């Protein structure tokens, strides 16, 4: 496995892969309409380009020439916000997520950040439990209106990096 930073030349491939994985994962949790709406809103080519232009890092995991996972994060004041971390369905439970999370932690350390924060859908029990297992703690909850009558009802979780 290798991890690489998505650049502007990789946007179509990145958007296509990320949208497919996101929609597949979220249909059982939030329904197909909202999953597709959110993929269009957050993972379209334009959305990813804007994220990168705004300082976000979009990372892809490739194995034997195929993309098998992705994550996206951004430095914020005093912390790193981990916005996305997904593995392709056939690659889950094979260490891809942990591989990406180790990369996220290394980035935070290189940038002098002591905390990693994320939001996770309250109904997303598998991811919630993984984050707890990795050492994240729930620090709050939030409901964000994302348009078209949809909301994101999330826990806010935080991970403290060891020295």
Backbone as a chain_set.jsonl record, in Angstrom:
{"seq": "XXXXXXXXXXXXXXXXXXXXXXXXXXXXXXXXXXXXXXXXXXXXXXXXXXXXXXXXXXXXXXXXXXXXXXXXXXXXXXXXXXXXXXXXXXXXXXXXXXXXXXXXXXXXXXXXXXXXXXXXXXXXXXXXXXXXXXXXXXXXXXXXXXXXXXXXXXXXXXXXXXX", "coords": {"N": [[0.848, -1.183, 0.0], [0.416, 2.215, -0.74], [0.441, 5.699, -0.003], [-0.786, 8.693, -1.302], [-0.832, 12.169, -2.17], [-3.629, 13.748, -3.45], [-3.675, 15.542, -6.439], [-4.38, 18.324, -8.634], [-4.495, 17.229, -11.165], [-5.501, 14.752, -10.705], [-8.124, 14.942, -10.044], [-10.649, 14.161, -11.249], [-10.55, 11.312, -11.183], [-10.251, 11.003, -8.432], [-12.616, 12.21, -7.422], [-14.598, 10.6, -8.633], [-14.025, 8.056, -7.488], [-14.194, 8.615, -4.689], [-16.851, 9.54, -4.437], [-18.317, 7.266, -5.225], [-17.587, 5.359, -3.231], [-18.445, 6.709, -0.907], [-21.257, 7.017, -1.359], [-22.038, 4.307, -1.533], [-21.431, 3.491, 1.084], [-23.081, 5.122, 2.678], [-25.795, 4.866, 1.868], [-27.332, 2.802, 3.287], [-27.462, 4.067, 5.776], [-28.468, 6.729, 5.606], [-30.087, 6.872, 3.424], [-30.602, 6.746, -0.152], [-31.105, 9.156, -1.63], [-30.2, 11.309, 0.046], [-27.543, 10.501, 0.419], [-26.498, 10.635, -2.193], [-26.92, 13.361, -2.693], [-25.219, 14.508, -0.742], [-22.733, 13.491, -1.605], [-22.521, 14.787, -4.08], [-22.435, 17.412, -3.123], [-20.141, 17.495, -1.438], [-18.1, 15.977, -2.627], [-17.8, 16.325, -5.329], [-16.005, 17.156, -8.363], [-15.538, 19.945, -8.435], [-16.004, 20.588, -5.733], [-13.935, 19.194, -4.419], [-11.678, 20.41, -5.579], [-12.04, 23.004, -4.547], [-11.765, 22.467, -1.798], [-9.048, 21.667, -1.712], [-7.854, 24.027, -2.666], [-8.5, 25.635, -0.516], [-6.795, 24.753, 1.42], [-7.053, 22.156, 2.361], [-6.015, 18.748, 2.707], [-6.026, 16.081, 0.575], [-5.914, 12.727, 0.553], [-4.967, 9.655, -0.971], [-5.168, 6.129, -0.916], [-3.378, 3.68, -2.462], [-3.19, 0.496, -3.885], [-1.52, -1.991, -5.524], [-1.845, -0.53, -7.897], [-4.504, 0.316, -7.816], [-6.944, 2.549, -6.47], [-7.876, 2.345, -3.138], [-8.761, 3.571, -0.871], [-9.514, 6.69, 0.841], [-8.829, 9.877, 2.351], [-9.476, 13.028, 3.922], [-8.329, 16.048, 5.249], [-7.762, 18.971, 7.318], [-5.782, 21.62, 8.537], [-6.68, 23.393, 11.413], [-7.212, 26.036, 13.756], [-4.996, 25.227, 16.118], [-5.564, 22.51, 15.913], [-6.221, 19.462, 14.033], [-8.619, 18.887, 11.603], [-10.287, 16.107, 10.761], [-11.963, 15.26, 8.078], [-12.875, 13.303, 6.294], [-12.617, 9.77, 5.964], [-12.322, 6.909, 4.415], [-12.642, 3.555, 3.253], [-12.653, 1.399, 0.429], [-15.371, -0.863, -0.062], [-14.675, -3.662, -0.278], [-12.259, -3.583, 0.935], [-12.421, -3.014, 3.564], [-11.8, -3.597, 7.043], [-9.251, -4.535, 6.727], [-7.089, -3.124, 7.466], [-6.719, -0.735, 6.103], [-7.961, 1.683, 6.883], [-6.684, 2.143, 9.357], [-4.068, 2.442, 8.414], [-4.359, 4.839, 6.953], [-5.092, 6.512, 9.09], [-2.773, 6.532, 10.64], [-1.134, 7.99, 8.93], [-2.495, 10.427, 8.997], [-2.11, 11.143, 11.695], [0.688, 11.424, 11.682], [0.972, 13.634, 9.995], [-0.313, 15.589, 11.552], [1.42, 15.683, 13.77], [3.828, 16.543, 12.501], [3.062, 19.099, 11.956], [2.822, 20.289, 14.386], [0.454, 19.936, 15.821], [-1.79, 19.007, 18.379], [-4.234, 17.822, 18.681], [-6.782, 15.895, 17.082], [-9.741, 16.253, 15.411], [-13.074, 15.209, 14.586], [-16.226, 14.625, 12.928], [-18.925, 12.407, 13.341], [-21.639, 10.632, 12.058], [-24.467, 10.158, 14.056], [-25.904, 7.803, 13.75], [-24.114, 6.109, 12.647], [-22.894, 3.592, 13.653], [-20.801, 1.572, 13.215], [-18.49, 3.12, 12.367], [-18.328, 4.951, 14.477], [-17.731, 3.239, 16.644], [-15.237, 2.28, 15.804], [-13.733, 4.653, 15.89], [-13.842, 5.173, 18.654], [-12.403, 2.933, 19.534], [-9.897, 3.569, 18.457], [-9.172, 5.589, 20.124], [-10.494, 8.023, 20.237], [-12.622, 10.467, 21.775], [-15.94, 11.392, 22.638], [-16.852, 14.722, 22.477], [-18.834, 16.54, 22.085], [-21.972, 17.303, 20.436], [-23.614, 17.922, 17.308], [-25.921, 19.455, 15.065], [-26.178, 20.041, 11.75], [-27.544, 21.971, 9.19], [-27.666, 21.097, 5.861], [-28.875, 21.831, 3.586], [-31.582, 21.447, 1.137], [-33.424, 20.274, 2.803], [-32.05, 18.46, 4.346], [-30.072, 17.286, 7.111], [-27.029, 17.039, 8.998], [-26.521, 15.018, 11.597], [-24.526, 14.761, 14.093], [-21.917, 13.346, 16.189], [-19.277, 15.065, 17.792], [-15.97, 14.295, 17.848], [-12.825, 13.759, 19.495], [-9.319, 13.328, 19.363], [-6.398, 12.93, 21.208], [-3.078, 13.541, 20.622], [-0.244, 11.704, 21.61], [2.829, 12.639, 23.135]], "CA": [[0.0, 0.0, 0.0], [1.083, 3.514, -0.729], [-0.483, 6.815, 0.18], [-0.33, 9.84, -2.068], [-1.668, 13.357, -2.099], [-4.344, 14.042, -4.691], [-3.399, 16.849, -7.014], [-5.436, 18.769, -9.539], [-4.56, 16.329, -12.316], [-6.157, 13.523, -10.263], [-9.423, 15.309, -9.478], [-11.761, 13.343, -11.757], [-10.398, 9.97, -10.615], [-10.489, 11.122, -6.992], [-14.032, 12.484, -7.211], [-15.372, 9.407, -9.003], [-13.804, 7.017, -6.485], [-14.707, 9.054, -3.387], [-18.318, 9.574, -4.493], [-18.814, 5.884, -5.267], [-17.395, 4.748, -1.91], [-19.301, 7.428, 0.029], [-22.658, 6.657, -1.613], [-22.206, 2.909, -1.152], [-21.391, 3.382, 2.537], [-24.129, 5.871, 3.373], [-27.183, 4.535, 1.501], [-28.082, 2.149, 4.38], [-27.553, 4.925, 6.958], [-29.241, 7.96, 5.42], [-30.899, 6.765, 2.226], [-29.892, 7.037, -1.405], [-31.215, 10.555, -2.05], [-29.304, 12.153, 0.83], [-26.163, 10.083, 0.152], [-26.109, 11.22, -3.492], [-26.866, 14.814, -2.511], [-24.003, 14.842, -0.002], [-21.58, 13.217, -2.47], [-22.448, 15.903, -5.029], [-22.099, 18.623, -2.385], [-18.825, 17.46, -0.799], [-17.094, 15.175, -3.32], [-17.736, 16.612, -6.76], [-14.693, 17.673, -8.765], [-15.438, 21.34, -7.987], [-15.906, 20.616, -4.265], [-12.585, 18.756, -4.035], [-10.759, 21.491, -5.962], [-12.192, 24.079, -3.565], [-11.144, 22.007, -0.548], [-7.589, 21.741, -1.88], [-7.502, 25.456, -2.739], [-8.681, 26.205, 0.827], [-5.785, 24.224, 2.326], [-7.284, 20.777, 2.778], [-5.155, 17.706, 2.137], [-6.828, 14.943, 0.128], [-4.957, 11.632, 0.402], [-5.486, 8.426, -1.555], [-4.4, 4.914, -0.691], [-3.338, 2.879, -3.675], [-2.593, -0.823, -3.718], [-1.415, -2.659, -6.821], [-2.336, 0.366, -8.939], [-5.908, 0.694, -7.632], [-7.288, 3.326, -5.282], [-8.683, 1.525, -2.236], [-9.225, 4.374, 0.248], [-9.198, 8.117, 0.784], [-9.129, 10.696, 3.51], [-9.316, 14.47, 3.715], [-8.193, 16.745, 6.51], [-7.31, 20.353, 7.2], [-5.338, 22.278, 9.77], [-7.487, 24.464, 11.968], [-6.494, 26.663, 14.853], [-4.592, 24.348, 17.193], [-5.965, 21.113, 15.75], [-6.435, 18.964, 12.679], [-9.98, 18.399, 11.435], [-10.359, 14.958, 9.85], [-13.298, 15.355, 7.513], [-13.264, 12.076, 5.605], [-11.71, 8.629, 6.014], [-13.135, 5.818, 3.881], [-12.018, 2.481, 2.472], [-13.548, 0.697, -0.485], [-16.103, -1.908, 0.669], [-13.938, -4.927, -0.228], [-10.998, -3.358, 1.633], [-12.678, -2.731, 4.984], [-11.323, -4.593, 8.009], [-7.964, -5.043, 6.252], [-6.035, -2.214, 7.91], [-6.599, 0.465, 5.266], [-8.316, 2.827, 7.717], [-5.597, 2.372, 10.321], [-2.949, 2.948, 7.612], [-4.633, 6.254, 6.705], [-5.084, 7.256, 10.347], [-1.367, 6.74, 11.011], [-0.679, 9.089, 8.08], [-3.128, 11.634, 9.537], [-1.4, 11.477, 12.935], [2.027, 11.898, 11.32], [0.802, 14.997, 9.471], [-0.603, 16.459, 12.695], [2.664, 15.85, 14.535], [4.748, 17.391, 11.718], [2.553, 20.465, 11.965], [2.738, 20.765, 15.764], [-0.917, 19.89, 16.307], [-1.937, 18.023, 19.458], [-5.585, 17.257, 18.674], [-7.449, 15.58, 15.821], [-11.186, 16.261, 15.621], [-13.894, 14.747, 13.476], [-17.638, 14.427, 13.218], [-19.423, 11.11, 12.867], [-23.08, 10.53, 12.103], [-24.911, 9.445, 15.253], [-26.384, 6.484, 13.379], [-23.017, 5.364, 12.02], [-22.319, 2.82, 14.755], [-19.495, 0.958, 12.924], [-17.405, 4.115, 12.398], [-18.277, 5.469, 15.842], [-17.015, 2.264, 17.465], [-13.83, 2.275, 15.374], [-13.084, 5.856, 16.431], [-13.649, 4.94, 20.095], [-11.308, 1.962, 19.65], [-8.647, 4.265, 18.141], [-8.844, 6.507, 21.207], [-11.278, 9.258, 20.189], [-13.628, 10.675, 22.815], [-17.015, 12.314, 22.266], [-16.749, 15.976, 23.232], [-20.028, 17.354, 21.856], [-22.76, 16.863, 19.293], [-24.018, 19.067, 16.488], [-26.822, 19.214, 13.943], [-25.932, 21.062, 10.724], [-28.403, 21.99, 8.017], [-26.834, 21.078, 4.654], [-29.703, 22.21, 2.451], [-32.529, 20.504, 0.55], [-34.154, 19.602, 3.872], [-31.191, 17.457, 4.991], [-29.172, 17.707, 8.194], [-26.02, 16.096, 9.479], [-26.702, 14.885, 13.038], [-23.223, 14.149, 14.357], [-21.074, 13.511, 17.363], [-17.957, 15.648, 17.586], [-15.027, 13.444, 18.573], [-11.48, 14.332, 19.556], [-8.206, 12.422, 19.669], [-5.229, 13.662, 21.684], [-1.818, 12.9, 20.246], [0.771, 11.561, 22.648], [4.124, 13.287, 22.801]], "C": [[0.881, 1.228, 0.0], [0.03, 4.59, -0.562], [0.078, 8.011, -0.571], [-1.326, 10.974, -1.95], [-2.314, 13.596, -3.449], [-3.958, 15.438, -5.159], [-4.472, 17.159, -8.048], [-5.571, 17.881, -10.767], [-5.324, 15.038, -11.982], [-7.602, 13.757, -9.816], [-10.562, 14.423, -9.971], [-11.72, 11.945, -11.148], [-10.728, 9.98, -9.125], [-11.977, 11.303, -6.701], [-14.883, 11.257, -7.524], [-15.258, 8.324, -7.939], [-14.471, 7.397, -5.161], [-16.233, 9.052, -3.368], [-18.904, 8.168, -4.458], [-18.722, 5.22, -3.893], [-18.333, 5.384, -0.89], [-20.765, 6.997, -0.125], [-22.93, 5.223, -1.176], [-22.282, 2.758, 0.366], [-22.641, 3.98, 3.182], [-25.563, 5.531, 2.979], [-27.922, 3.824, 2.642], [-28.302, 3.054, 5.603], [-28.513, 6.098, 6.776], [-30.133, 7.936, 4.184], [-30.154, 7.25, 0.985], [-29.952, 8.506, -1.797], [-30.234, 11.45, -1.284], [-27.845, 11.778, 0.569], [-25.665, 10.686, -1.163], [-25.995, 12.74, -3.412], [-25.556, 15.217, -1.818], [-22.751, 14.573, -0.831], [-21.412, 14.339, -3.484], [-21.966, 17.176, -4.342], [-20.636, 18.638, -1.927], [-17.731, 16.77, -1.606], [-17.092, 15.338, -4.837], [-16.333, 17.127, -7.091], [-14.514, 19.106, -8.271], [-15.271, 21.432, -6.472], [-14.502, 20.218, -3.807], [-11.55, 19.813, -4.405], [-10.823, 22.637, -4.974], [-11.555, 23.699, -2.232], [-9.623, 22.14, -0.617], [-7.131, 23.195, -1.919], [-7.597, 26.131, -1.377], [-7.729, 25.596, 1.862], [-6.001, 22.807, 2.81], [-6.3, 19.855, 2.06], [-6.053, 16.523, 1.815], [-5.847, 13.836, -0.191], [-5.668, 10.385, -0.117], [-4.574, 7.274, -1.186], [-4.528, 4.08, -1.959], [-2.647, 1.563, -3.349], [-2.66, -1.538, -5.064], [-2.082, -1.847, -7.929], [-3.763, 0.836, -8.802], [-6.072, 1.541, -6.384], [-8.208, 2.463, -4.421], [-9.207, 2.306, -1.029], [-8.869, 5.828, 0.055], [-9.496, 8.775, 2.115], [-8.882, 12.153, 3.151], [-9.286, 15.128, 5.072], [-7.629, 18.127, 6.28], [-6.873, 20.862, 8.563], [-6.338, 23.365, 10.132], [-6.689, 25.044, 13.12], [-6.235, 25.663, 15.978], [-4.968, 22.883, 17.047], [-6.042, 20.755, 14.269], [-7.875, 18.458, 12.617], [-9.968, 17.325, 10.365], [-11.796, 14.879, 9.334], [-13.783, 14.038, 6.917], [-12.182, 11.018, 5.77], [-12.533, 7.399, 5.633], [-12.273, 4.813, 3.136], [-13.088, 1.866, 1.576], [-14.138, -0.512, 0.25], [-15.306, -3.206, 0.802], [-12.601, -4.806, 0.502], [-11.186, -3.054, 3.125], [-12.24, -3.91, 5.84], [-10.017, -5.249, 7.547], [-6.82, -4.088, 6.602], [-5.873, -0.946, 7.097], [-6.906, 1.722, 6.084], [-7.228, 3.159, 8.717], [-4.371, 2.947, 9.612], [-3.139, 4.445, 7.342], [-4.561, 7.063, 7.993], [-3.653, 7.49, 10.837], [-0.762, 7.891, 10.201], [-1.235, 10.427, 8.583], [-2.392, 12.083, 10.799], [-0.003, 12.028, 12.637], [1.963, 13.328, 10.795], [0.562, 15.97, 10.623], [0.669, 16.717, 13.502], [3.651, 16.766, 13.812], [4.345, 18.858, 11.764], [2.306, 21.002, 13.372], [1.339, 20.77, 16.352], [-1.081, 18.748, 17.304], [-3.285, 17.308, 19.452], [-6.017, 16.975, 17.239], [-8.931, 15.5, 16.144], [-11.889, 15.73, 14.378], [-15.344, 14.769, 13.908], [-18.031, 13.075, 12.642], [-20.934, 11.077, 13.075], [-23.503, 9.678, 13.301], [-25.434, 8.042, 14.961], [-25.317, 5.588, 12.768], [-22.244, 4.589, 13.092], [-20.97, 2.179, 14.403], [-18.329, 1.957, 12.989], [-17.228, 4.681, 13.798], [-17.458, 4.527, 16.735], [-15.537, 2.168, 17.086], [-13.112, 3.475, 15.967], [-12.872, 5.736, 17.938], [-12.463, 3.999, 20.319], [-9.95, 2.623, 19.377], [-8.249, 5.261, 19.22], [-9.554, 7.846, 21.151], [-12.277, 9.274, 21.331], [-14.691, 11.628, 22.268], [-16.885, 13.558, 23.132], [-17.982, 16.853, 23.074], [-20.861, 16.683, 20.766], [-23.262, 18.108, 18.575], [-24.994, 18.586, 15.417], [-26.614, 20.367, 12.97], [-26.884, 20.888, 9.559], [-27.509, 22.051, 6.785], [-27.653, 21.363, 3.399], [-30.621, 21.089, 1.991], [-33.311, 19.716, 1.602], [-33.348, 18.558, 4.625], [-30.353, 18.094, 6.096], [-28.128, 16.619, 8.416], [-26.115, 16.132, 11.002], [-25.522, 14.071, 13.554], [-22.76, 14.293, 15.8], [-19.81, 14.224, 16.923], [-17.016, 14.836, 18.465], [-13.63, 14.045, 18.482], [-10.475, 13.262, 19.98], [-7.039, 13.296, 20.092], [-3.978, 12.875, 21.34], [-0.889, 12.829, 21.441], [2.059, 12.238, 22.2], [5.04, 12.316, 22.1]], "O": [[1.931, 1.278, 0.64], [-1.129, 4.408, -0.935], [1.271, 8.305, -0.488], [-2.506, 10.765, -1.667], [-1.632, 13.642, -4.473], [-3.921, 16.386, -4.375], [-5.362, 16.346, -8.299], [-6.652, 17.79, -11.348], [-5.744, 14.316, -12.886], [-8.231, 12.853, -9.266], [-11.372, 13.974, -9.16], [-12.733, 11.449, -10.654], [-11.4, 9.079, -8.621], [-12.531, 10.627, -5.834], [-15.788, 10.915, -6.763], [-16.262, 7.739, -7.532], [-15.217, 6.607, -4.583], [-16.841, 8.611, -2.392], [-19.874, 7.912, -3.745], [-19.678, 4.588, -3.444], [-18.95, 4.677, -0.093], [-21.426, 6.655, 0.855], [-23.937, 4.952, -0.523], [-23.098, 1.991, 0.877], [-23.193, 3.409, 4.123], [-26.482, 5.89, 3.714], [-29.051, 4.208, 2.948], [-29.231, 2.827, 6.378], [-29.279, 6.424, 7.682], [-30.862, 8.896, 3.933], [-29.217, 8.045, 1.063], [-28.95, 9.058, -2.254], [-29.522, 12.253, -1.887], [-26.992, 12.663, 0.504], [-24.544, 11.188, -1.236], [-25.086, 13.333, -3.993], [-24.874, 16.145, -2.253], [-21.799, 15.35, -0.768], [-20.295, 14.796, -3.726], [-21.18, 17.932, -4.912], [-19.967, 19.667, -2.017], [-16.549, 16.949, -1.311], [-16.446, 14.565, -5.544], [-15.57, 17.489, -6.194], [-13.456, 19.449, -7.743], [-14.494, 22.249, -5.978], [-13.945, 20.842, -2.903], [-10.638, 20.082, -3.623], [-9.79, 23.19, -4.596], [-10.881, 24.518, -1.607], [-8.993, 22.66, 0.304], [-6.139, 23.556, -1.285], [-6.868, 27.085, -1.102], [-7.843, 25.889, 3.052], [-5.204, 22.302, 3.6], [-5.826, 20.149, 0.963], [-6.761, 16.021, 2.688], [-5.032, 13.975, -1.103], [-6.809, 10.1, 0.248], [-3.353, 7.424, -1.146], [-5.625, 3.816, -2.454], [-1.649, 1.528, -2.629], [-3.729, -1.668, -5.66], [-2.784, -2.391, -8.781], [-4.209, 1.675, -9.585], [-5.429, 1.293, -5.365], [-9.196, 1.917, -4.911], [-10.001, 1.781, -0.248], [-8.033, 6.171, -0.782], [-10.311, 8.29, 2.9], [-8.169, 12.462, 2.197], [-10.099, 14.823, 5.945], [-7.093, 18.433, 5.215], [-7.494, 20.583, 9.588], [-6.78, 24.143, 9.287], [-5.592, 24.57, 13.416], [-7.156, 25.295, 16.708], [-4.722, 22.09, 17.956], [-5.945, 21.609, 13.388], [-8.302, 17.69, 13.479], [-9.675, 17.598, 9.201], [-12.714, 14.486, 10.054], [-14.961, 13.699, 7.022], [-10.989, 11.318, 5.723], [-13.338, 6.908, 6.425], [-11.299, 5.175, 2.475], [-14.267, 1.823, 1.926], [-13.469, -1.114, 1.09], [-15.264, -3.792, 1.884], [-11.89, -5.797, 0.671], [-10.211, -2.86, 3.852], [-12.302, -5.064, 5.417], [-9.714, -6.379, 7.931], [-5.711, -4.231, 6.089], [-4.973, -0.153, 7.374], [-6.186, 2.715, 5.985], [-6.886, 4.327, 8.904], [-3.707, 3.837, 10.143], [-2.2, 5.228, 7.484], [-4.032, 8.174, 7.998], [-3.361, 8.548, 11.393], [0.03, 8.674, 10.727], [-0.527, 11.434, 8.594], [-2.086, 13.265, 10.956], [0.435, 12.989, 13.27], [2.822, 14.145, 11.126], [1.159, 17.045, 10.668], [0.951, 17.857, 13.871], [4.241, 17.656, 14.425], [5.184, 19.749, 11.629], [1.663, 22.038, 13.542], [1.062, 21.525, 17.284], [-0.567, 17.65, 17.089], [-3.459, 16.303, 20.141], [-5.672, 17.706, 16.31], [-9.336, 14.766, 17.045], [-11.361, 15.797, 13.268], [-15.657, 14.912, 15.089], [-17.535, 12.658, 11.596], [-21.437, 11.449, 14.135], [-22.953, 8.6, 13.526], [-25.409, 7.181, 15.84], [-25.589, 4.44, 12.415], [-21.091, 4.899, 13.392], [-20.057, 2.234, 15.226], [-17.299, 1.668, 13.598], [-16.1, 4.87, 14.255], [-16.596, 4.976, 17.491], [-14.683, 1.993, 17.955], [-12.006, 3.339, 16.49], [-11.833, 6.152, 18.449], [-11.624, 4.241, 21.187], [-8.956, 2.264, 20.009], [-7.112, 5.732, 19.235], [-9.243, 8.732, 21.947], [-12.724, 8.225, 21.797], [-14.376, 12.558, 21.525], [-16.818, 13.471, 24.358], [-18.167, 17.804, 23.834], [-20.495, 15.629, 20.247], [-23.328, 19.196, 19.148], [-24.902, 17.458, 14.931], [-26.842, 21.527, 13.313], [-27.017, 19.796, 9.006], [-26.681, 22.954, 6.669], [-27.177, 21.161, 2.282], [-30.468, 19.936, 2.393], [-33.802, 18.622, 1.325], [-33.898, 17.841, 5.46], [-29.979, 19.265, 6.028], [-28.322, 15.454, 8.07], [-25.824, 17.154, 11.623], [-25.518, 12.843, 13.465], [-23.147, 15.213, 16.52], [-19.326, 14.014, 15.811], [-17.232, 14.704, 19.669], [-13.297, 14.743, 17.524], [-10.751, 12.418, 20.832], [-6.719, 14.282, 19.427], [-3.831, 11.709, 21.708], [-0.766, 13.792, 22.198], [2.319, 12.376, 21.005], [6.163, 12.673, 21.744]]}, "num_chains": 1, "name": "protein.A"}
